[in-house]
Amino acid sequence: MEARAYLRYARISPRKVCIVLDLIRGKKVDYAMGVLKNTRKAASEYLIKLLKSAEANAEHNYNMDPEKLYVAECFVCPGPTLKRIQPRAKGSANRILKRTSHVTIVLEEKE
C-alpha cells in the first residue's frame, strides 16, 4: 500500500528541488519533516507542504498508521519552461529560462 502526493508546475528549478529530495529519500516522515524545516533552501517550503499532504492522504484515504510511514520514493521531473527575454546592447536580446517542476512523493508503511 502506498500513498502519493503531487506538486505540479512549481516555479522552481528541478535541479534545486533534487538537492533537497536527496536529503529525505528513505527516511521516516517525522524525521524528514524535521530535516525540511531546518534546511535553508527555497525548495523546502514546497516540500514541507507536499509531505504534509502525502501524510494526510495516507492516513485519511488508506488508513495507514502515521507512526510507521516513510518516504519510499521522491523524485522531480521538469515541467514546462517559461521563456522570457532580457534586452541587451545594440537591440539584441538574451533568453531567460524560468523553469518549473513536477514533484512526486510516495509514502509507504514500514512493517
C-alpha positions in Angstrom: 0.0 0.0 0.0 1.3 3.4 -0.9 0.1 7.0 -0.7 1.1 9.6 -3.2 1.1 13.4 -3.4 1.9 15.5 -6.4 3.1 19.1 -6.9 2.6 20.3 -10.4 4.0 23.5 -12.1 6.1 24.6 -9.1 8.1 27.7 -10.1 11.4 26.4 -9.0 14.2 24.7 -11.0 14.2 20.8 -10.8 17.9 21.0 -10.0 17.3 22.9 -6.8 14.5 20.6 -5.7 16.5 17.4 -6.4 19.2 18.5 -3.9 16.6 18.7 -1.0 14.8 15.5 -2.1 18.1 13.5 -1.8 18.1 14.5 1.9 14.7 12.9 2.8 14.6 9.8 0.5 14.2 6.6 2.5 13.7 8.5 5.9 10.7 8.3 8.3 8.1 11.0 7.8 8.7 12.8 11.1 12.5 12.8 10.6 12.1 14.0 7.0 9.8 16.8 8.3 12.5 17.9 10.8 15.1 17.9 8.1 13.0 20.0 5.8 12.2 22.5 8.5 15.9 23.0 9.3 17.1 23.1 5.7 17.6 26.6 4.3 16.7 26.0 0.7 13.9 27.5 -1.3 12.6 24.1 -2.2 12.0 23.2 1.5 8.8 25.3 1.7 7.3 23.4 -1.3 8.3 20.0 0.1 7.0 20.6 3.6 3.6 21.3 2.2 3.8 18.3 -0.1 5.0 15.9 2.6 2.1 17.0 4.9 -0.3 16.3 2.0 1.1 12.9 1.4 0.9 12.0 5.1 -2.8 13.2 5.2 -3.5 11.1 2.1 -2.0 8.0 3.7 -3.9 8.5 6.9 -7.3 9.5 5.5 -7.6 7.6 2.2 -5.7 4.4 3.1 -6.0 4.2 6.9 -2.2 3.9 7.3 -0.5 4.3 10.7 1.3 7.7 10.6 4.0 6.4 13.0 5.1 3.8 10.5 5.3 5.9 7.4 8.5 6.5 5.5 9.4 8.2 2.2 9.6 5.3 -0.2 10.1 7.4 -3.4 10.5 11.0 -4.2 11.5 12.5 -7.5 11.2 15.6 -9.6 10.6 16.0 -13.3 11.0 19.2 -15.3 7.7 21.0 -16.2 7.2 23.4 -19.0 9.8 26.2 -19.2 8.7 29.8 -19.4 10.8 31.7 -22.0 11.4 35.3 -21.4 13.9 37.8 -22.9 16.2 40.5 -21.4 17.1 43.4 -23.7 20.8 43.8 -24.3 23.0 46.2 -26.2 22.5 47.1 -29.9 19.0 45.8 -30.0 19.9 42.2 -29.2 18.3 40.1 -26.5 19.3 37.3 -24.1 16.9 34.5 -23.4 15.9 33.8 -19.8 14.5 30.4 -19.0 12.2 30.2 -16.0 12.0 26.5 -15.2 9.1 24.7 -13.5 9.0 21.4 -11.7 6.6 18.4 -11.1 7.4 16.8 -7.8 6.1 13.4 -6.6 6.4 11.9 -3.1 5.4 8.3 -2.3 4.9 7.1 1.3 4.7 3.5 2.5 4.4 1.7 5.8 7.3 0.0 7.4 6.5 -3.4 8.7 
